[in-house]
Amino acid sequence: MPDVLLFLKAFLSSASASTIFVLAFAVCRRGKVGSVPESRLSAAVILLSAAIGMFVGCWVLQVPWKWPLVNALDRFRELILPVTVTVELLACWKLIPRPIVWTLRGCVALAIGGVLFYGSAYVTRGAEILIPWQTWLILVITLLSLIGVWLLLYRLAARPAAASIGIALGMSLNTAGLVIMLAGYINGGAAAIPLGGAILATFVVTWIVAGTADMRGLISVAVVALFSLLLIGRFFGNISTTQALVIFLAPLLCYVTVLPAMRCLSPLRIGMIRIVLVSIPLVIVLMLSKLEFDQKMAPLIAGFGNRSDIVLLP
Amino acid sequence: MNRFFSVSTMCLALVVAGNCAINLASAADEYDYDLVHSSVSFKARHLDISWIHGRFNQVEGKFSLDRQAPEKSTFQLTIKADSVDTANAARDEHLRQPDYFDSKQFPTIEFKSTKVKAIEGGYEVTGDFTMHGTTKEVTIQLMGGKEIESRGTKRVGFSTELKLKRSDYNFDKTQIGPIGDEAIVIIDCEGASK
């Protein structure tokens, strides 16, 4: 049964934990910002802050840590996410050559589809939902879209107001969670809550206390998390391809700010424009999902006084 | 010449004896699950005051029945989790999702017998029941087994009920609330011989 209060608590806990960690670091290192080693350290701390926030959120949500990993959500939470964070932490270490970092990122991108589909009816012989070439086509298309969005946002993050890209990704993550939940996969949607809370808070606080810090590592983690959740929501839950695509591609609207007319704006304005632009399709998708939810679930809730009671029925 | 005949006779006798042995060993009748005249349904408590009923529409199975040596009989059933039907499309869609059957990850629910014993009025069948990626040994009382011949096809029927707890099969505990943990699976099946 979805406990809205618990979800809110998890969101706030993850956001608070990340905020405290970023602020504590900012206070400790005050006056040392700017040097290259400091920039790498900041990037690592930004990642760690978000990771701690995610962990706290999961703890509040009482997410059971499972072994063996039985479904796609377990594999995302306990395999893909930690591996991505580790790769991005390694990327902050100056001893690791860039080509190795990019190779590792490539491996993560390549592995996601296979890891999430592992053992499922999409890839198991005898249980075919799709014929093999269809599965391969899906894997290749999704991989290309992941690489495309990842590279584009990574590149944009080198420009001013990088935190706003992260905030856009955080908003997309939260929207993905809500849409997946409204489509009936409650645990799948709930998985986005700690991620969305931690990522949003980390980017907002970092923007305030150290606007020029390197945030590309956490942006990579957010892209991978968003992609994985939407893949789960689409192929294991019940969200539509259109919903998944709109949510995944919405952060690319941040690119509008590279138009010549907007380049001269202040980073704050650029950031605000990005956030407003990205929020438009996200709000539309969310509203349509809510309408669909009301339409589909209406017969189920008939006779019940409380709308939250729909969960009484499968 | 005599020696030739005696060797030939012995060979013939051996072949006949071998055939008899093979026939004895394969005395079991093979049946296919007849989807048209069978059903796998279930019910679970709702709020502990009423029952929700549902069924699975796609089921396959086969069983071999050895009436002389029942312990050699085997029973096998494969249910497509995606075919769940509770007479409400929205609810069925919800049930297929990972919070419940997770039918994309675990497309089938299976039973495979490991031990069969004849009891009065049927068979006691022990086997591996796999659902939601978890396998547990269960014992069911398969009542029936009467065989008739209809339009040249041998038919045999069985009925059984199986009580199981969703929590035993790795279903998400947070989704066990208003719908009771325990479900009763009712299998009425008819087998048709090949």
Interface residues (C-beta under 8 A of the other chain):
Chain A: M1 V70 N71 A72 L73 G119 S120 A121 Y122 T124 A127 I129 G184 Y185 I186 N187 G188 I232 F235 F236 G237 N238 K296 M297 P299 L300 V311 L312 L313 P314
Chain B: H46 L47 I52 T86 N88 A90 R91 E93 H94 L95 Q97 P98 D99 Y100 D102 S103 K104 Q105 P107 T108 G133 N170 D172 T174 Q175 G177 P178 I179
